[in-house]
C-alpha cells in the first residue's frame, strides 16, 4: 500500500502546484516564546497555541503544513537537556498538526539542522556522518510513528548533514522526502551558494542522488533569489521543486525584528517563481498566514476556475 504522501509527488508531477505553509518561529515568538527557549517543548506545554498556528495556515490555503519539530533531533534537543524526550515531542507535534488538518491536506515532518558542524570542519567540527544518521533516523522514526505523510528536511547548510538526513528518513519509513537547503546571496559574484559553496544545480543533483523525492530551497534572502535558485535547479532536473523563502531580510528595530516584505509585496514575486518551474511554494521566516493567503491566491489563479 502506497504512503498517503506519495500523492503529493504524483500530483505535482501531474502538473499541479501545491501550497506549503509559512513561518513558525515568527508565530511562536508572537505568541510569547522567549528568546533562547525550546520551540519544540511548546508541543507539550502550549499545545493549543501550536495547533492554532497549524490551523491558521490550513485556513489560509496551505495544502501541506509541517510539524513544530524543526529542532526536534536529539542532538539539538540536548542543548535544552531535552534529548530524552525526542520521541515524545516529535510524536506529539504530529498529533497536533493532524488534529486540525482537513481531510484533503497533508502533514510534513520538519527536520532541521542540528547546529553541529561536520567532523572534518576542524577544529570546530565534531559530528560524524554516522552520528548525523543516528540522530536523524531517531527523529524520522518518531515522526513516522506520529503519522506524518512526508518528511521535510529543511534549512540544511552542509552537504554531509543534508545527505545524512535524507538517507535517515528513507531508512526510517517508506515516505516521500522533501529536502531544501539554505543559500546565501554573494553580492560580489551575483550568485547563490550554500555555506559549503554548492551551487543550486549542485544541491539539486546531490539531494536527488541521496534519495530525495522533492528538492529546493528555503529561508535565505527572499523570493527574488528563490526565483533564480529554482531556475538553476530546473536546468538540471525535471523532478518536483519546492521553494519557501523568507519574507525578505530582517530589520531590527530596538528589541524587535520585522521583515522587509508584507503579504502583498511578497506575493508579487510568486508568478515569476512559478514560471521558473516551482511546483510547491510557501514562505519562511517573517511570514504568517496572511502571506500564505496571498500566495495561495496566486496559485489558485494559475489553476483556473474550479470545476
C-alpha positions as CSV (number, residue, x, y, z in Angstrom):
1,X,0.0,0.0,0.0
2,X,1.4,3.4,-1.0
3,X,2.0,6.0,1.6
4,X,-0.6,8.8,1.6
5,X,2.1,11.3,1.0
6,X,3.1,9.7,-2.3
7,X,0.1,11.5,-3.8
8,X,2.0,14.8,-3.3
9,X,4.7,13.7,-5.7
10,X,2.2,12.3,-8.1
11,X,0.1,15.5,-8.1
12,X,3.0,17.8,-8.8
13,X,4.4,15.5,-11.4
14,X,1.0,15.7,-13.0
15,X,1.1,19.4,-13.3
16,X,-0.5,20.6,-10.0
17,X,1.0,23.4,-7.9
18,X,0.7,22.9,-4.1
19,X,0.9,25.5,-1.3
20,X,3.2,25.0,1.7
21,X,3.0,26.9,4.9
22,X,4.8,29.9,6.4
23,X,7.0,30.8,9.3
24,X,6.8,29.0,12.7
25,X,9.3,30.9,14.7
26,X,7.6,34.1,13.7
27,X,4.3,32.9,15.0
28,X,5.7,31.3,18.2
29,X,7.6,34.4,19.2
30,X,4.5,36.5,18.5
31,X,2.6,34.1,20.9
32,X,5.2,34.6,23.7
33,X,8.0,32.2,23.1
34,X,11.1,33.7,24.8
35,X,14.4,34.1,23.1
36,X,16.6,31.0,23.9
37,X,13.6,28.8,24.8
38,X,12.9,25.5,23.1
39,X,10.1,25.8,20.5
40,X,9.5,22.0,20.4
41,X,8.8,22.0,24.1
42,X,5.6,24.0,23.3
43,X,4.2,20.9,21.8
44,X,3.8,19.7,25.4
45,X,3.4,22.9,27.3
46,X,1.3,25.0,24.9
47,X,-0.4,22.5,22.6
48,X,-3.4,24.8,21.9
49,X,-1.1,27.6,20.6
50,X,0.8,25.2,18.3
51,X,-2.4,23.7,16.9
52,X,-3.8,27.1,16.3
53,X,-0.7,28.0,14.2
54,X,-1.3,24.9,12.1
55,X,-4.9,25.7,11.7
56,X,-4.1,29.3,10.7
57,X,-2.0,28.0,7.8
58,X,-4.6,25.4,6.7
59,X,-7.3,28.1,6.8
60,X,-5.1,30.4,4.7
61,X,-4.8,27.8,1.9
62,X,-1.9,25.6,2.7
63,X,-2.1,22.1,1.2
64,X,0.8,21.0,3.3
65,X,1.6,22.1,6.9
66,X,4.7,21.0,8.7
67,X,5.2,19.9,12.3
68,X,6.7,22.1,15.1
69,X,9.9,19.9,15.1
70,X,12.5,21.9,13.3
71,X,14.9,21.5,16.2
72,X,13.5,18.1,17.2
73,X,16.5,15.9,16.8
74,X,18.2,14.5,19.9
75,X,21.5,16.4,19.1
76,X,19.6,19.7,19.0
77,X,17.2,18.9,22.0
78,X,20.3,18.1,24.1
79,X,21.1,21.8,24.1
80,X,18.0,22.2,26.3
81,X,18.5,19.0,28.3
82,X,15.5,17.5,26.5
83,X,17.1,14.8,24.4
84,X,15.4,12.0,26.3
85,X,12.0,13.5,25.2
86,X,12.8,13.3,21.5
87,X,10.2,10.7,20.6
88,X,7.5,12.2,22.8
89,X,7.9,15.8,21.5
90,X,8.0,14.6,17.8
91,X,5.0,12.3,18.1
92,X,3.0,15.0,20.0
93,X,3.9,17.5,17.3
94,X,2.4,15.3,14.5
95,X,-0.7,14.7,16.6
96,X,-1.2,18.5,17.0
97,X,-0.9,19.2,13.2
98,X,-3.1,16.2,12.4
99,X,-5.8,17.3,14.8
100,X,-6.6,20.4,12.8
101,X,-5.8,19.1,9.3
102,X,-8.6,19.0,6.7
103,X,-9.2,15.6,5.2
104,X,-7.5,16.6,1.9
105,X,-4.4,18.2,3.5
106,X,-1.0,16.8,4.3
107,X,1.3,16.9,7.3
108,X,5.1,17.1,6.8
109,X,7.5,16.2,9.5
110,X,10.0,19.0,9.8
111,X,13.7,18.0,10.3
112,X,16.1,20.9,10.6
113,X,19.9,21.1,11.2
114,X,21.5,20.0,14.4
115,X,23.7,23.1,14.7
116,X,26.6,20.7,15.0
117,X,29.4,21.0,12.4
118,X,30.7,18.0,10.4
119,X,33.8,16.4,11.9
120,X,36.0,17.4,9.0
121,X,35.5,21.1,9.7
122,X,38.4,21.2,12.2
123,X,38.8,22.5,14.8
124,X,35.1,23.3,15.4
125,X,33.5,20.3,13.7
126,X,32.8,17.3,15.9
127,X,29.9,15.3,14.3
128,X,30.4,12.2,12.1
129,X,28.2,11.1,9.3
130,X,27.1,8.1,11.4
131,X,26.1,10.4,14.3
132,X,24.0,12.5,11.9
133,X,22.4,9.4,10.6
134,X,21.6,8.1,14.1
135,X,20.0,11.3,15.3
136,X,18.0,11.9,12.2
137,X,16.8,8.3,12.0
138,X,15.5,8.6,15.6
139,X,13.6,11.7,14.8
140,X,12.3,10.4,11.5
141,X,11.1,7.2,13.2
142,X,9.2,9.3,15.8
143,X,7.6,11.5,13.1
144,X,6.6,8.4,11.2
145,X,5.2,6.9,14.4
146,X,3.1,10.0,14.9
147,X,1.7,9.7,11.3
148,X,3.3,12.2,9.0
149,X,2.6,12.0,5.3
150,X,6.1,13.0,4.3
151,X,9.4,14.3,5.7
152,X,10.6,17.9,5.2
153,X,14.4,18.1,5.6
154,X,15.0,21.8,5.6
155,X,17.4,24.8,6.0
156,X,20.4,22.5,5.7
157,X,23.7,24.3,5.2
158,X,26.2,21.5,4.7
159,X,26.0,18.6,2.3
160,X,27.1,16.0,4.8
161,X,24.2,16.8,7.1
162,X,21.7,17.2,4.4
163,X,22.6,13.9,2.7
164,X,22.6,12.1,6.1
165,X,19.1,13.5,6.9
166,X,17.7,12.3,3.6
167,X,19.2,8.9,3.9
168,X,18.0,8.6,7.5
169,X,14.4,9.4,6.5
170,X,14.5,6.9,3.7
171,X,15.8,4.2,6.2
172,X,13.2,5.1,8.8
173,X,10.0,4.9,6.8
174,X,8.6,4.4,3.2
175,X,7.6,8.1,2.9
176,X,8.4,10.8,0.4
177,X,11.3,13.1,1.4
178,X,11.3,16.8,0.6
179,X,14.8,18.4,1.1
180,X,15.8,22.0,1.0
181,X,19.0,23.9,1.7
182,X,19.8,27.4,2.8
183,X,21.6,29.6,0.2
184,X,23.5,32.8,0.8
185,X,23.5,35.5,-1.8
186,X,27.0,36.6,-2.7
187,X,26.8,40.2,-3.9
188,X,30.4,40.3,-5.2
189,X,29.7,37.3,-7.5
190,X,26.0,37.9,-8.0
191,X,25.3,34.2,-7.2
192,X,23.7,32.0,-4.6
193,X,25.7,29.4,-2.7
194,X,25.4,27.2,0.3
195,X,27.8,27.5,3.3
196,X,29.9,24.8,1.6
197,X,29.9,26.7,-1.7
198,X,27.5,24.5,-3.6
199,X,25.5,25.9,-6.4
200,X,21.7,25.4,-6.8
201,X,22.5,22.9,-9.5
202,X,24.9,21.0,-7.3
203,X,22.4,20.9,-4.5
204,X,19.6,19.5,-6.7
205,X,21.9,16.8,-8.0
206,X,23.2,15.8,-4.6
207,X,19.9,15.7,-2.8
208,X,18.3,13.7,-5.6
209,X,21.2,11.3,-5.6
210,X,20.7,10.9,-1.8
211,X,17.1,9.8,-2.4
212,X,15.1,13.0,-2.0
213,X,11.8,13.0,-3.9
214,X,11.4,16.8,-3.9
215,X,14.3,19.3,-3.7
216,X,14.6,23.0,-3.4
217,X,15.4,26.0,-1.2
218,X,14.0,27.7,1.9
219,X,14.9,30.6,4.2
220,X,17.6,32.8,2.6
221,X,17.2,36.4,1.3
222,X,13.8,36.3,-0.1
223,X,11.6,35.4,-3.1
224,X,13.8,37.4,-5.6
225,X,16.7,35.0,-5.1
226,X,14.3,32.0,-4.8
227,X,13.3,32.6,-8.4
228,X,17.0,32.5,-9.6
229,X,17.7,29.4,-7.5
230,X,14.7,27.4,-8.7
231,X,15.5,28.4,-12.3
232,X,19.0,27.0,-11.9
233,X,17.7,23.8,-10.3
234,X,15.2,23.4,-13.1
235,X,18.0,23.3,-15.6
236,X,19.3,20.0,-14.2
237,X,16.1,18.2,-13.1
238,X,12.6,17.6,-14.4
239,X,11.5,16.5,-10.9
240,X,9.4,18.3,-8.3
241,X,10.9,21.6,-6.9
242,X,9.9,23.5,-3.8
243,X,10.7,27.0,-2.5
244,X,9.7,28.8,0.7
245,X,11.9,31.8,1.1
246,X,12.0,34.4,3.9
247,X,9.8,37.5,3.7
248,X,12.9,39.5,2.6
249,X,15.7,40.4,5.0
250,X,15.2,41.0,8.8
251,X,15.1,44.6,10.1
252,X,16.0,45.2,13.7
253,X,14.1,48.0,15.4
254,X,15.2,48.2,19.1
255,X,14.4,44.8,20.6
256,X,12.0,43.9,17.8
257,X,12.7,42.2,14.5
258,X,10.5,42.6,11.4
259,X,11.0,41.5,7.8
260,X,11.0,43.6,4.7
261,X,8.1,42.1,2.8
262,X,4.5,42.3,3.7
263,X,2.0,39.8,2.3
264,X,1.2,41.7,-0.9
265,X,4.8,42.6,-1.6
266,X,5.9,39.0,-1.2
267,X,3.2,37.5,-3.3
268,X,4.1,39.7,-6.2
269,X,7.2,37.6,-6.8
270,X,5.3,34.3,-7.0
271,X,4.1,34.4,-10.6
272,X,7.8,34.5,-11.6
273,X,8.6,31.8,-9.1
274,X,6.0,29.5,-10.7
275,X,7.3,30.5,-14.1
276,X,10.8,29.4,-13.0
277,X,9.4,25.9,-12.6
278,X,8.5,25.7,-8.9
279,X,5.8,23.1,-8.0
280,X,5.3,23.7,-4.3
281,X,5.5,27.2,-2.9
282,X,5.3,28.7,0.6
283,X,7.2,31.1,2.8
284,X,9.6,31.0,5.7
285,X,10.9,33.5,8.4
286,X,8.9,36.7,8.7
287,X,5.8,35.3,7.1
288,X,2.4,34.5,8.6
289,X,-1.0,33.2,7.5
290,X,-1.7,36.4,5.6
291,X,1.4,35.9,3.4
292,X,0.2,32.3,2.7
293,X,-3.3,33.6,1.9
294,X,-1.9,35.9,-0.8
295,X,0.5,33.2,-2.1
296,X,-2.4,30.7,-2.3
297,X,-4.4,33.2,-4.3
298,X,-1.6,33.4,-6.8
299,X,-1.5,29.6,-7.1
300,X,-5.3,29.4,-7.4
301,X,-5.3,32.0,-10.2
302,X,-2.9,29.7,-12.1
303,X,-5.2,26.7,-11.6
304,X,-8.0,28.3,-13.4
305,X,-11.7,28.2,-12.5
306,X,-12.8,25.5,-10.1
307,X,-15.0,22.8,-11.7
